[in-house]
């Protein structure tokens, strides 16, 4: 989970696992709900007008790997 960061200017989420992952902006991550990241490299990028600076959480299968880059 990423906490709120009003200084964030860029975020990149990449699914590094063999299962789908779901991102939720503002609430708790729930499998099957939110922004879908396909397995093996699915990604979601935030910047400019798409930038969400609130809390971000994710849900998937135990052992899944979500890679996150955040720029300030």
C-alpha positions, 0 to 999 in steps of 0.5 A, spaced: 500 500 500 502 507 498 500 512 503 497 519 501 503 523 498 501 530 495 508 531 492 507 525 488 508 527 480 509 520 477 507 513 479 508 507 475 505 500 477 507 494 473 505 487 475 511 482 475 507 476 477 503 470 473 497 472 476 492 478 475 493 484 480 487 489 482 489 496 484 484 501 488 485 508 489 483 510 495 480 504 498 482 497 500 484 492 494 479 487 492 480 482 487 476 483 481 475 490 483 478 496 481 484 497 475 486 491 472 493 489 471 494 483 467 499 478 469 506 478 466 507 485 465 501 489 465 502 496 467 498 502 469 501 509 469 499 516 473 502 523 471 499 530 470 491 530 470 491 522 471 495 523 478 492 520 484 495 523 490 491 519 495 492 512 498 493 506 493 492 499 495 492 492 491 490 485 491 492 479 488 494 472 489 499 470 495 506 471 493 504 476 487 509 481 485 507 489 484 513 493 482 512 501 484 516 507 481 514 514 484 517 520 482 516 527 487 
